[in-house]
Amino acid sequence: MARRGKAIAELARLRPTQLTLGYIHMRDKMAVTRRQQDAGGAALRRFLRRHRIKTVAGPGGTLFIVDHHHWARAWSELGYRRAPVRILHDLGGLGPSAFWKRLDALGYVHPYNELGDRLGVAALPASVMGMRDDPYRSLAAFTRMAGAYRKPPNAAGDFRWAGFLREHVEEDMGTIGGFALALSLAIRLARSSAARRLPGYCGPAAA
């Protein structure tokens, strides 16, 4: 049975609790990691430890990612085999059904597809390499990084922002220009009264 705390884990064995991620956001994290690689081994190790993948231990000791899916995928894409993790809860004593109910109660399960529809946990991929692209997750992340809203306290807030932008922004984000236009619209929307009920809402920018 896994113990709570810090550990090193095989990236290929970590199980996602989300169905999608934002590929553009993930590629940005790849670029950030490459810069740390260029800074040298010690800097890279410190960087990886600062961004430990948050997990929960499930049946059979399997580790399920509950935060930092984008980092896990970015490092996998870069060819990393192992990464630092933090085990937040040990639920290895539960059966599969009870485990998923408990994980959902903790707010850790988000099987939303790229259209924003919630599917069952059976749709979750076996590893981060099987996660689908939802461009609105990238759009929400870059909107937040631009300072248009504060980081929500949990992943549920991230999905709410992606869903909000999906309803209001219809630009083709398959090109750099299209994504830039969508981001400009998203920043204005995030600051507008239409977003006031979303977690992390900041209100209009100061003049």
HELIX and SHEET records of a PDB file:
HELIX    1   1 LEU A   11  ARG A   13  5                                   3    
HELIX    2   2 TYR A   23  ALA A   39  1                                  17    
HELIX    3   3 GLY A   41  ARG A   50  1                                  10    
HELIX    4   4 PRO A   59  GLY A   61  5                                   3    
HELIX    5   5 HIS A   69  GLU A   77  1                                   9    
HELIX    6   6 PRO A   96  ALA A  105  1                                  10    
HELIX    7   7 VAL A  121  ALA A  123  5                                   3    
HELIX    8   8 VAL A  128  GLY A  130  5                                   3    
HELIX    9   9 PRO A  135  MET A  145  1                                  11    
HELIX   10  10 ALA A  155  HIS A  168  1                                  14    
HELIX   11  11 ILE A  176  ARG A  191  1                                  16    
HELIX   12  12 SER A  193  ALA A  195  5                                   3    
SHEET    1   A 4 GLY A   5  GLU A  10  0                                        
SHEET    2   A 4 ARG A  82  ASP A  90 -1                                        
SHEET    3   A 4 ILE A  53  ALA A  57  1                                        
SHEET    4   A 4 LEU A  63  ASP A  67 -1                                        
SHEET    1   B 2 THR A  20  LEU A  21  0                                        
SHEET    2   B 2 ARG A 132  ASP A 133  1                                        
END                                                                             
